[in-house]
Amino acid sequence: MALIWGNNKESRKVSKQSFEDKVIQLLEEMGMININYLFNLIKHSSTLLHEYQRIAVGLENLIEEGKITVDEDNNLSLTKITVLEQDKLKDQSVWEIEKREKEIQRKKEIIKRYSEINSLL
């Protein structure tokens, strides 16, 4: 697995995140995309087997995490759930919700650090 994403922990994390961001960006732009077309958009001909493995493993991870779904025709789309927001139902992608939660956690951490520094003053 290390060879697909990189040799160390940091490069693996960056590679996985970059791949995930690219797939989500394409799905947000196109709405739905066929897996074969996705391979053509992302692959690099110089390292075809390596790219195929990276894309296959990356898509498998996104499917397991529930961020994308695959239909019977191998078309990918963002997984959407219906949430109640401001007294009305709204469809949101799981990706968007997770992204918002990460941003909230980041802001909470900033507030926590600031309160620790501020209490010392």
Salt bridges, closest charged atoms under 4 A:
GLU20 OE2 - LYS67 NZ 2.60
GLU51 OE2 - HIS50 ND1 3.74
GLU51 OE1 - ARG54 NH2 2.59
GLU65 OE1 - LYS67 NZ 3.14
GLU85 OE2 - LYS90 NZ 3.58
GLU85 OE1 - ARG100 NH1 3.92
GLU98 OE2 - LYS67 NZ 2.78
GLU98 OE2 - LYS102 NZ 3.50
GLU103 OE2 - ARG106 NH2 2.63
GLU109 OE2 - ARG113 NE 3.23
